Structures are given as C-alpha cells and as structure tokens.
Amino acid sequence: MSQQLDGAPIAPAALQRAAEWMARLWAEDASAADADACAAWRAAHPEHERAWARLQRFSRQFDALPREVARGALAPVQPRTTGRRRALQLLGLIAAGGGTALLAHEAGLWQSTGMSMGSDYRTAVGETRAIVLADGTQVVLDTASAIDVRYGAGERRIVLRAGAILVTSAHEHAAVYRPLLVATPQGTATALGTRFSVRLGDGVSQVAVFQGAVALQPARAGAKSLHLQAGQRAGYTRLAVQEVASVEDSAAAWAHGSLVAERMRLDDLLAELGRYRHGVLRCDESIAGLRVTGVYSLRDTDRSLANLALSLPVQLRYRTRYWVSVGPRPAS
C-alpha cells in the first residue's frame, strides 16, 4: 500500500503554507535552516503533513498535464529557478481555485467535521503512539495520524482523521452491547472481535484484518457491506468495497517500528519510508521498478536508506539532511 495520507478536505490556509514552503525549499539558495523550519511546521500538526503530501501528489499530476493546458491555467511568473517556478505555479493554481477541487475533493458532512487541532490523540511525522481506551481497546497510531474517540450509549466510535491505526478490540462489558467501529470519510469498519488496521488513502480507506473479522460499510446509502476475515484486506470508497486480497501479519510491523518488504517496488518502499521522515525523498524513475526484499527500520530511516544503497545498484544524493534523491549507481 503506497497511498499517502487521507483524501478528506484540507484547510486552504494549510495548502497555501505548504506551497510556500515548497517554493522556498526548491529555490537554489535553500538552506538547512529552511529545511529545519519546514520540518518543524510539518511536525506541528498532522494537517500540515497532509497538506504537504497532497501538494506533492498534485505536483506530480500537474507535471503530467499537456504544456499548453498548464500554461493556460497560470499567470506568468519570473522566479529564479525551475523548481521554485513550479512551486509558485502550484500556489497560483490553489489561489485561483483550480487546484482546490483536486486537493480537497471530499465534500459534504465530513468537511464540516474534519480534523481540527483539538483531535483527541495525534502523532507527529516519524512518531508512533500506543494508547488504551476506556474499554480496554488498544490503538496504535501510525506516523502523522489523528483520531477522535466518541464512546456513547449505543456504540464505541473511533474517528480516524489522518494517517493509520492498528486496533485490538476489547470485549464489551456494558450491559447493552455497543459495537466498536472506526469511521473514515468513506464509511465504517466494525470490529467483530478482532485485530485490524485502517489507513486513509486518497479517497479510499484501506482495512487489513489480522485476527477475527471486520464488517466494511461504505458511506453511501444502500451501498453493499462486506465482511473481511483474518488474513484479508480491502479498500473501500464511499460507494463500494474494492477487490479483496490477502495480507500477512507483517503488514502491521510498522506498529513495532519496522517495514517488511517482500519483492516490493523501490518507489513504493521509498514512499513508505518518506512518511516517517521530514523533507523530500525522491526516487528516479529509471530505478523505480527495482524489487526489494528485507526488513527496514522506520525509526531510523537514514540507516534504512544506507542499507538500500548497499544491497541495490542505487546511489543516495543528499542535498541536505531533508532533501534526498535515490538514483542509479554510476557505472564504474
């Protein structure tokens, strides 16, 4: 699973600030102090990290536009560098409103209840956190994640605002049974005595079941539900559950600070490592399809990158600590 953070709406102010940081870091005179300041901003709240990740995806989509379409959408600019020009163009799209629909495309009720600074529990970039809820349910928050806990008389609801969580459900001891469920913009995942993970993607929620079973219910009225059994995973949108596939227990290794790769594409692996570190981590397209097998630390991503360079024909290029490119190793 290589999708980044969730597809719920992002505050325009956060998107604007992310674009300003991107323009600064892409400038030729960007300094380590600039990178540190940007990293601090991203770590200050999961909403900032979501804005940064969404803008990077939008940047890749913008690059794929036909040149005449991109030109027509933007006012001329006279920046100092190509990288800075692209960031300023993205900022122009956001300000004009053309990018807003792409960057914050989930509308309706969820928008009015989107993640706020007051989320009950949250983590910064590179941080994981284990908590125990009032009923004994255990939740591990992944990097840049946020949840609200809404336990009431009729249900035990965990609202996933950003990132991913691993849930180990506790037995209900109340006189009247209250189902335990995780709510996302796409619907709900209801635990049936289970251990499972939920991760927000771009318009898709991904659920993997490691013990017991989980009932998936897309948000749209009348949408068909589906039960996932242990060893199964599936994504679901607001409209429907997608194809069911198998999943290994190792998919939850992030809760213990590890990433287990089994013939994983290099660009997918780097995208995962990038979620646990500040700054930019890029992969050259010429090596993106290399397959990787191994166990990599999510708590020391620089060590993981060094191990990749030892085991694959790739080379790391550090512009700063927060700007790393992975490319092909030059022929000797």
N, C-alpha and C positions, 0 to 999 in steps of 0.2 A: 504494500500500500504506500503510494508515494504522494498522495494528495497532501496539501498543506492544510492550514487552518481552515475554520469553518466558513460557509458561504452566507452566513447571516449578515445583515446590514452593518456597515461600519460608519461611524460618525464622520461627516465631511471634514471636520477640523483635523481629525487624526490622519485622514488620507492626505490632506494638504501638507501637514507637517512631515509625513513620510516622504512625500515628493520633494520637499525642500531639503531633507536630509540626503536623499538620493542624489540630488543635484550637487550638493556640497561634496559628497564622497566621490562622485565621478569627475570632479574637477582635477586638473593636473596638479594643483597646489594643495590638494587634500593632505592633511597631516594626521599623525597618530592621535593627536588631541581631538581632532574632528571625529575620528573613528570611535574614540572612547566616549565622547559626548553622545554620539548617535546610539552606541550600545547602551548607555545609561538610559536614554529615552525609551528605547525598545524594551528594556527590562522593567521600566517603571510600572507597566500595566499590560496585561495580555492584549488589550485593544490596540495598543501601539504595535505589538508584534504582528497582529492580524493585518493591520493596515500596511505594514512593511511587506509582508508575504504576499498580500493581494496585489500590491503595486508591482512587485517583481513579476508575478504571473501576467499582469496586464501589460507590462513592458515587453514580455516575450510575444504576446499576442499582437501588440502594436507593431513590433518589428516585422511580423509576418504580413502586415497589410500591404497592398499594392502602393507603390510610391506616390502615385497621383492622389489616391484616397487619403493617405496620411497628410500630404501637403495641403489638401483642401480642408482638412479639419483644423489646421493650426495657423495661428498668426506667425509671420516671420520673426525669428529671433536671431540675435547676433552674439551668442555666447562664445566662451574662449575655447571650448573643447567639444569634440563629438559626443563624449559621454554626458557632459553637462547639458549639451543641447537636447539630447534625448530626454533627460530627466525634466528639463523645463518644458518640453513638448508635452510630456505626460501631465505635468502640472497644469498646462494650458487646457488639456482635454478635461481634466477634473473641474477646473474653474468654469469651463464652457458648459458643463453638464453632460457632454457626450460620453465621458468615461464613467459617470456616476452610475448609470444603469448597469454597466458591466461590473463595476467594483462593488456595488451594493445592491444586488439584483433580487434579493429576497424581500418581499414587501408584506404589508398587512399587519396582523396582530403581533407577530413576532417582533416586528420593528419597534412597536410601542413598548415591548417588554425586553428589549435587547440588553446585552451585558452592560453593566454600569460599574463604576469604580467601587460600588458597595457590594460586589459579589461576596458570598459567604466565605468561600475558600478559593484561593488562586495561587498560581506559581509563576515565577519569572522564567525567562529563557534559560535552559540548561538545568532547571530545578525540577525535582520530583518530590511529592509530599504524600505521606500516608496519614489518613485520618480514620477515626472510628466514630460513626454516627450514634445517635441516641439509642437506637435499637440493636446496636452491635454490628451493623453492616460496616464492612471495611471498604474504603475507597482510596485508591492511589491516583493522584493527579499527575499527568504527564507534564512535560515542558510547556510553558506558556498556556496553561489551562485555567479554567474558572468554572465553578459550579455554584448554584444556589440550592439549598435544601428546604423543601416545602413538605413537611410531615403534617398531616391533618387527620381528622377522624375517619376519612374514607380511603386514604391512600398514603403511601410513602413515596414522594416525588423528588427526584434529583434532576435539576435543570442544568444541562451541560451548555455553558455559554461559549466556551472556546476550548480548543485542544482535544484531549482524550483522557479517559479514566478507565481504571480497572476496578470492577466491583465484585466483592464477595458478599453475597447476601446473607443476612442473619434470619433465623427463624422468627416469625411474628408471634409475639407473646400477648398481644392485645386481645381482649375478649371478642372483638369483632375483627376478622381478618382484613388487613389492609395490604393490597398488592404493592410491591416495590417496583417502581419504574423509573427509567431515565428518559427525559424529554429533550428533544432537539428540535430545530426548526422543521425537520422532515417528518416528525411523528414521535412515537414512543417505542421503547424496548422494555418489556415487562419481564422481570425475573421469575423463573419457576424453580426456585431452589438452586441457585447457580453461581458460577464464577464466570464473568464475561467482561469484555471491553467494548467501549463505544468511542468512536472517533469522528469528529466533524470534518467533512471534506467540503469541496466547493459545490454546494447544492446537494450533497449526498452524505448520509450518515453511514458509517461502517461499523458493523457489530460482529464480534467473534466470540464464540461460546467455548469455554474450556471445561466446564462441568455443568451438569443439569441441562436446562433448556431455557430459551428466551422467546417470547412472542413479539414479533415485529408488527407494528400497526402504522402505516403511512397516515399522514395528517388529513389528506383529502377525504371528505365524507364519502362513505361507500367503498373506499379502497380495500382491497383484499389483504387480510393479515396472513402471516406465515410464522410457523414455529421452527426455530433453529435448534438443533440438537448439539450435544457436545461434539467438538471436532468440526463444526461447520461455521462458516462466515458468510455474510452477505451485506451488500449495501442497499439502502433504500432511499428513495426520493419522497417528496410529498405525495406522489401519485401511485407508486408501486414499489414492491420489493424486487431487487435485481437478482441475477443468477446466483444460486447458492454454490459455494466452493468449499473445499476442505481447508482446515487450519491446524497448525501444530501448536503445542504448548509453548514453543519457543517464541511465538509471536507476542507473548506477554513478557518477554525478557526485559523490555525497557523498564518495567517496574523495579528491576534489580540493577539498573544501570548498564545493560548490555543490549547490543543489536546483533541478532543471529541471522546471518545471510547464507542462503543456500542457492547458489547459482543466480544471484541477484544482479540485475543490471547495475553497472557502476554509477550511472546518473541517478538511479533510484536510491542507491545506498548513500550517495553524497547528499541527496535531498533530505534523507532522514537525518544524517549527521548534522546537516545545516540547521535543523530545527532545534538543536541543542547547543548552538554556539552563536555568538554575536557576529555581526558583519556579513560579508558576502563570501559565499563558497560556490565557485563556478566549475563546470565540467565542460571540457572541449568536446564538441560533437563527434570528433573523429574517434574518441575512445569511449563514448557514452554507452555503447553496447557490450563492452567487456563484462564478462561474468565473474562474480566474486562469491567466494565461499569462506566463511570464517566467523569468528565472534569478535565484535568490536566494542570498545568502551564508549559509552555515551557521556561519561563523566570526565573523560579526558580525550576530547575529540582530536586534539593535535597529535596525540600518540596514535590514535586510530588512523589518521591521515599518513603519518610516518610509516605505519605498518603496511598501508596500501602501496606506498611507494617502494617498499622492499619486496612485495610479492607480485606486483604488476609492472608492466612496461610503461609506467607513468612517472611524471615529474611534478613536484609541487612548486609553485611560484608564489612566494609571499610578498605582496606589495607592502602590506602592513600586517600586523597580527590579525586584523579583522578583514583583510582582503586577500583571499587565497584562490588561486586558479589551479586546476588539475588538468594537465595536458599530456600529450605523448612524450615519452622519453626520447631525446635526440639520438639518432643512430651514431654509434661510435665509429 
